[in-house]
Amino acid sequence: WYQRRVREAVVSTQSTGEQIFTISRISGSRPRVILQWNGEEVAYLELSAELCGHPNNWKYYWGQTVDSIRFPANYMADTATEYYRSSELITTVTPNWIPVEREVQIPLDLESRSLEIRTRSRLGSGQSISVRFSVGTHYETTGYRGQLGINFSYSRSVILDLHYCTREVISPPQSAYSAQEQIFKISRISGDEPRIILQWNGEQVANFELSDVLCYHSTWDDYWGQPADVIRFPADYMADT
């Protein structure tokens, strides 16, 4: 049912105590399977009759959508998985990065998904990443749910700005100094214990539980304690550059 191929992966498998695999499956007219190993993409396969070892029936299985998974104990038994988690793709149309359009409302359920941002901004450039959160279309008034900024003003750190809450100095991972691009992963958790988690090039650099102690504005919970389902890259206040 599949083609056996040998692929060489240059990843950090020897120095880590555990391995993390991210599997993305895209069905439809151009079925694809994408595999990341410890944060590095090691396989991007566009499935076709030419690639697959069973040219007549492969699309019956791989070209259709699925809504459940199972770790089997019989045929092709799973003997290695210890933990699992799910993270949906921002889009099911393409696995590639989506170019940013500023002042455009983008539906994104931040309670179940994280937001990844890729930038070529360098430390000390003075540029800023900025994401505004909201509920529905009322992003300037009743639907406003805070704004997160990452400012590259300094050569050895960035400023993480959580509007109506706090400004924190964040030290970069070592990879930030040599990497041509920086990748930030933002996780936002609302509810009784609101939290912002920031990963930078695969390393966690901030994990803040938002509270009256951390936040400088008395109404911070009106914004950060509530769920958000829309993001926008602003071009005005705290503009994304």
Salt bridges, closest charged atoms under 4 A:
GLU46 OE1 - ARG30 NH2 3.13
GLU88 OE1 - ARG113 NE 3.88
GLU103 OE1 - ARG232 NH1 2.00
GLU140 OE2 - ARG132 NH1 3.55
GLU140 OE2 - ARG232 NH2 3.05
ASP161 OD2 - ARG167 NH1 2.94
GLU181 OE2 - ARG118 NE 3.63
GLU181 OE2 - ARG120 NE 3.35
GLU209 OE1 - ARG195 NH2 2.94
ASP236 OD1 - ARG132 NH2 3.11
ASP240 OD2 - ARG102 NH2 2.73
